[in-house]
Amino acid sequence: MTSPLVSLSGLSVDFDQGARHVRALHGIDLTIRRGEAVGLVGESGCGKSITWLAALRLLGPRARVGGRVELDGQNLLDLPETALSRIRGNRIAMIFQDPASSLNPVHRIGAQIGEALKLHKGLTGDAARAEAKRLIDRVRIPAAATRLDAYPHELSGGMNQRVMIAMALAGDPDLLVADEPTTALDATIQAQILDLIDEIRRDSGMALVLISHDLGVVADLCDRVVVMYAGRVVEEAPVDALFDSPGHPYTRGLLAALPDLDGPRRRLAAIPGTVPAPGKLPHGCAFAPRCAFAEAGCSQAVPALAGAGDHRVACAVDIALPAAEPLAEPVPQRTLVPA
């Protein structure tokens, strides 16, 4: 777990807005080691998905990407498209948020998995179909031979997400980037998909980047957590250290909004305001307008990510985490009334 696999250095993204370029990603530095699982958390609009779409050059021509994305020392941002296409899906695979929009509705499941197998393993015909069936079995879709001839609309959302995982595994990737892989799935199916991803990761030894809003999922599946806000990393720590002693007020706000099933009942503390738009960031620390601990100096300069060891925080204020107060009155329970 000490050998670097992918390193992002100073990764930045500017979007062409016609009259000007707006910066959405502000110099991300991140290293993914072989075999480890890293959770990327934060609210919508913090730059989690853009980070990896930029790393794989999937943002389109209106995005200007800077910095370095190194895979085994090779900068992916300098590679021609033909060379990069052999890495995407092969060395680094990505599962997108919505399988319904990622799968082609007019092609059968077997053909879409077969396309990935042809590109990354050179398999065609009966060999490709046999391998596609093995992958469908691997992700625990029943009646695999029959499902290969089905169209995406004939499968449930959970099954389509399993198909996406099968396609991602077709190239035996070294790194799997799972971007909110359980969006729009019910709780039972979410747990099955996440257990499947974790099992496959441990069996294959591949690294995992899990982009998620669910801190509970990250706590269960990941070794390390990276918290992002407004296009920057604001905290990075091993999972136990982050949950035991969060250092950034934003991280503490995210944790304070989580219900505690085992402890005393308490009111959940919501973070006021919203994530600022990339073109309207405040001066200094972007979180300062929403932070209860902000000081005058917070609006003067962007704090650098610093700290001892492997727990780093981008905050200029040294604060103590306030204790949560239990509710004075018990929360009334909902009563189901028969129709």
Secondary structure, DSSP 8 states (H G I E B T S, - for coil): --SEEEEEEEEEEEEE-SSSEEEEEEEEEEEEETT-EEEEE--TTSSHHHHHHHHTT-S-TTEEEEEEEEETTEEGGGS-HHHHHTTBTTTEEEE-S-HHHHS-TTS-HHHHHHHHHHHHH---HHHHHHHHHHHHHHTT-SSHHHHTT--GGGS-HHHHHHHHHHHHHTT--SEEEEESTTTT--HHHHHHHHHHHHHHHHHHT-EEEEEES-HHHHHHH-SEEEEEETTEEEEEEEHHHHHHS--SHHHHHHHHTS--SSS--B------S----GGG--SS-TTGGG-TT--GGGGTS----B-STT-EE--S---------B-SS----------
